[in-house]
Amino acid sequence: MKKILLSLATLYTLGQAGETLLIVPNTLSVDWKAYKTLGKIGVGGKFTSLNYSSKELEGKDLASILVGSKVSIDTKKIDTGNSGRDDTLVKFFFEKMSSSIEATIKEINTQNSTVDVMITMNEKSLLIPMKYSYIDSKFRAEGTIDILDFDAKSALDSISKSCYDLHKGKTWSDVSIGFEMSIKATK
């Protein structure tokens, strides 16, 4: 908590001096964690093929460089640390939906450290609130989606059936999601 407050205080102080510029490289990483078994054991992964475009590469505050930024995610290119699991997820889950996920940052609220992201998956768009932190030049946002909210029951049923024994009969519909990028403050 002290690091967060210190980072925000530093950013605020630099901003008051009128000389601070935030610079974001045109890179982004997106990760997720799905859950299995009644014990809700998490299985994490990341997408390895993203097409990210910043609204601006530099600006005076987070909103000016992030609001309007977009990402298109190729859901057939994932990494969970287990190539067999990757193949199963692609075949029995992601291929049961549209081939990509699109997301656009719609709003940032620095008062309560939230970012609203419009996510389109399986041809359905929903505004997802996410909590963010900005510490040591790293911007990280995390939230939760429910696969069923994206009309993806058939995809969930497919992966649940395919992994029934491994999941001990339970595949959860909620998925933790996150993204991060480097944002540097300069004078």
Helices and strands as residue ranges (DSSP letters): H 2-16, E 21-23, E 29-36, E 41-47, E 50-53, E 58-59, H 62-66, E 70-74, E 78-79, H 83-92, G 94-96, E 100-109, E 114-121, E 124-135, E 138-146, G 147-150, H 153-162, E 174-182, E 184-186
